[in-house]
Amino acid sequence: MKRISLMILLLLLTSCSMPRIVVFDDPLTAAQHNELGYIYESQGKYLLAEKEYRAAIKNQEGWSTPYFNLGNVYFKMRDLDKAQELFRAAIERDPSHSDAMNNLAYVLSEQGRGEDAKKWIGRALSINRKEEYLDTQRKIFSREKGSRE
């Protein structure tokens, strides 16, 4: 009888203990978060895209692509200051990121900073003469010309 009482007591004590919380590490890689962010962005789900790009940045801080992509999301949400900051962060991580330079030039032009915009589009074009860069350059110069008239 004593043995049964002891077993019941042990059973009660173990069943009353605090549950343990299990926390798993993020199962997705930075590339997977970035890809998921891109999918959300293409669907116009910018807040979900922002969350995924930030997770990609957290997983791999030195990678320029999620900074660039997040800059694009902020541009689409018309937060030009944050877009500019993120395009600069992408360039800081990859000094040859001509797409980020092009987009930074466009944002600077939108903000009325034509001289800075010209500098960045010139750098982008010196790396790669893409048609979209030439289009950005035309827009920058036409804004400058329009503001002088």
Secondary structure as UniProt FT lines:
FT   HELIX           2..15
FT   HELIX           30..42
FT   TURN            43..44
FT   HELIX           46..59
FT   TURN            61..62
FT   HELIX           64..76
FT   TURN            77..78
FT   HELIX           80..93
FT   TURN            95..96
FT   HELIX           98..110
FT   TURN            111..112
FT   HELIX           114..127
FT   HELIX           131..148
//
